[in-house]
Amino acid sequence: MIPSDVIAMIRKGNQTFLENKQADYFKNHAGAQSPLITLLTCSDSRVQPTTILPDPVNKIFSIQNIGNQVSNSEGSLDYGILHLKTPVLLILGHADCGAIKAYAAGFDKEPRTIQRELNNLHPAFLNETEDMGIIERIRKNINYQVQVAQAKYSEQVKKGELAIVGAFYDFANSLGEGHGKLHLLNAL
């Protein structure tokens, strides 16, 4: 697709969005945001907030980076948790994660900027075995990111102000339980 076609698609998509909303919809959040979830997920285009809630506007403070890494988005996470006071931090990994696959295969030929971000995955895989599959690696990274977040936000968790949840979004039906299923790994 050429850029002008994509821009036309953006215009049409926004028009469709507007046709389905009344003015009151925007009045409810025009002056301030009050999301319930700080979402840290991968930048993968197949993973969107609408897979969690059909209408995420003013409900999900969304943060994305390759490999859904806490260390690559600390300022944004702090904003959602400490400033917006969202009661849930959802760390969402997904099937067929390119960042995890690149890390596992070796990424020394990637541009330095990508290498720098992928290097931050190293602690998640300190005790990995060579026969570890991609799904196991993805889940290991999710659990590691949850541990990092729990240490970082331990005060909020202890006070009962924050729950930190890890999840695996399976759009590829990798686990055999259906395409698009969200698997909560450590929910209360």
C-alpha positions as CSV (number, residue, x, y, z in Angstrom):
1,M,0.0,0.0,0.0
2,I,1.2,3.5,-0.8
3,P,1.3,6.3,1.9
4,S,-1.7,8.2,0.4
5,D,-3.8,5.1,0.6
6,V,-2.9,4.6,4.2
7,I,-3.7,8.3,5.0
8,A,-7.1,7.9,3.3
9,M,-7.7,4.8,5.4
10,I,-6.9,6.8,8.5
11,R,-9.4,9.5,7.5
12,K,-12.1,7.0,6.8
13,G,-11.5,5.1,10.0
14,N,-11.8,8.2,12.1
15,Q,-15.0,9.1,10.3
16,T,-16.4,5.7,11.1
17,F,-15.4,6.1,14.7
18,L,-17.1,9.5,14.9
19,E,-20.3,8.2,13.3
20,N,-20.7,5.7,16.1
21,K,-20.2,8.2,19.0
22,Q,-22.4,10.9,20.5
23,A,-21.1,14.2,21.8
24,D,-21.6,12.9,25.4
25,Y,-19.1,10.2,24.8
26,F,-16.3,12.8,24.5
27,K,-17.6,15.1,27.2
28,N,-17.0,12.3,29.7
29,H,-13.2,12.5,29.2
30,A,-12.5,15.8,27.4
31,G,-11.0,17.4,30.5
32,A,-9.2,14.6,32.2
33,Q,-8.3,10.9,31.9
34,S,-9.2,8.3,34.5
35,P,-8.0,4.9,33.1
36,L,-8.4,1.7,35.1
37,I,-5.5,-0.2,33.5
38,T,-2.0,0.7,32.8
39,L,-1.2,-1.6,29.9
40,L,2.4,-2.5,29.0
41,T,2.4,-4.5,25.9
42,C,4.5,-5.2,22.8
43,S,4.6,-2.8,19.9
44,D,3.4,-5.7,17.6
45,S,0.6,-4.4,15.4
46,R,-1.5,-7.5,16.1
47,V,-1.8,-6.6,19.8
48,Q,-4.2,-3.8,20.5
49,P,-6.1,-2.5,23.6
50,T,-9.3,-3.6,21.9
51,T,-8.4,-7.2,22.5
52,I,-8.8,-6.5,26.2
53,L,-11.8,-4.1,26.3
54,P,-14.0,-3.4,23.2
55,D,-13.8,0.4,24.0
56,P,-10.5,1.2,25.7
57,V,-10.9,5.0,25.5
58,N,-10.3,6.4,29.0
59,K,-10.1,2.9,30.4
60,I,-6.6,1.8,29.3
61,F,-3.4,3.9,29.5
62,S,-1.5,2.1,26.8
63,I,2.3,1.7,26.6
64,Q,4.1,-0.3,24.0
65,N,7.7,-1.3,23.3
66,I,9.3,-4.3,21.7
67,G,9.1,-7.2,24.1
68,N,6.8,-5.5,26.6
69,Q,9.7,-4.5,28.8
70,V,9.4,-2.6,32.0
71,S,12.9,-1.1,31.8
72,N,12.2,0.4,28.3
73,S,9.2,2.4,29.5
74,E,9.7,3.3,33.2
75,G,8.6,6.9,32.8
76,S,5.4,6.0,31.1
77,L,4.7,3.3,33.6
78,D,5.3,5.7,36.5
79,Y,2.9,8.2,34.9
80,G,0.1,5.6,34.7
81,I,0.7,4.1,38.1
82,L,1.9,7.0,40.2
83,H,0.1,10.0,38.6
84,L,-3.0,8.5,37.1
85,K,-3.3,5.9,39.9
86,T,-4.5,3.0,37.8
87,P,-5.4,0.1,40.0
88,V,-4.1,-2.5,37.6
89,L,-0.8,-2.9,35.7
90,L,-1.3,-5.5,32.9
91,I,1.8,-6.7,31.3
92,L,0.8,-8.3,28.1
93,G,3.0,-10.6,26.0
94,H,1.7,-12.4,22.9
95,A,2.1,-15.3,20.5
96,D,4.7,-15.1,17.8
97,C,6.6,-12.3,19.5
98,G,9.3,-11.0,17.1
99,A,11.4,-9.5,20.0
100,I,11.6,-12.8,21.8
101,K,12.3,-14.7,18.6
102,A,15.1,-12.2,17.7
103,Y,16.6,-12.4,21.2
104,A,16.6,-16.2,21.0
105,A,18.1,-16.3,17.5
106,G,20.7,-13.7,18.1
107,F,20.3,-10.0,17.1
108,D,23.9,-8.8,16.6
109,K,23.0,-7.8,13.0
110,E,20.2,-5.5,14.0
111,P,20.7,-1.7,14.2
112,R,22.3,-0.5,17.4
113,T,19.0,1.0,18.6
114,I,17.2,-2.3,18.4
115,Q,20.1,-4.1,19.9
116,R,20.0,-1.8,22.9
117,E,16.3,-2.5,23.6
118,L,16.7,-6.3,23.0
119,N,19.7,-6.4,25.4
120,N,17.3,-5.4,28.2
121,L,15.7,-8.9,27.8
122,H,18.9,-10.6,28.9
123,P,18.0,-10.8,32.6
124,A,14.7,-12.6,31.7
125,F,16.6,-15.5,30.2
126,L,19.6,-15.9,32.6
127,N,18.5,-19.5,33.5
128,E,17.1,-20.6,30.2
129,T,17.7,-24.0,28.6
130,E,18.6,-24.5,25.0
131,D,15.5,-26.6,24.3
132,M,13.2,-23.9,25.6
133,G,10.5,-23.2,22.9
134,I,9.2,-19.7,21.9
135,I,6.0,-19.9,23.9
136,E,7.9,-20.9,27.0
137,R,10.3,-17.9,26.4
138,I,7.4,-15.5,25.9
139,R,5.8,-16.6,29.1
140,K,9.2,-16.5,30.9
141,N,9.6,-12.9,29.8
142,I,6.1,-11.9,30.9
143,N,6.7,-13.4,34.3
144,Y,10.1,-11.7,34.6
145,Q,8.6,-8.3,33.7
146,V,5.9,-8.9,36.3
147,Q,8.6,-9.6,38.9
148,V,10.4,-6.4,37.9
149,A,7.2,-4.4,38.2
150,Q,6.4,-6.0,41.6
151,A,9.8,-4.9,42.9
152,K,9.4,-1.4,41.5
153,Y,5.9,-0.8,42.7
154,S,6.0,-2.9,45.9
155,E,4.7,0.0,48.0
156,Q,1.6,0.4,45.9
157,V,1.0,-3.4,45.9
158,K,1.4,-3.7,49.7
159,K,-1.1,-0.9,50.2
160,G,-3.6,-2.6,48.0
161,E,-3.6,0.2,45.5
162,L,-2.2,-1.8,42.6
163,A,-2.4,-5.3,41.2
164,I,0.2,-6.4,38.7
165,V,-1.0,-9.0,36.2
166,G,0.8,-10.9,33.5
167,A,-1.1,-12.2,30.5
168,F,-0.4,-14.0,27.2
169,Y,-2.5,-12.9,24.2
170,D,-2.8,-16.0,21.9
171,F,-4.0,-14.7,18.5
172,A,-2.2,-17.7,16.8
173,N,-4.0,-20.4,19.0
174,S,-0.5,-21.6,20.1
175,L,-2.0,-23.1,23.2
176,G,-4.9,-24.7,21.4
177,E,-7.6,-22.9,23.4
178,G,-8.8,-20.6,20.6
179,H,-7.6,-17.7,18.5
180,G,-7.5,-14.4,20.3
181,K,-7.8,-15.8,23.9
182,L,-6.2,-13.9,26.7
183,H,-4.5,-16.1,29.2
184,L,-4.0,-14.5,32.6
185,L,-0.8,-15.9,34.1
186,N,-0.8,-14.6,37.6
187,A,-4.1,-12.9,38.3
188,L,-5.5,-12.8,41.8
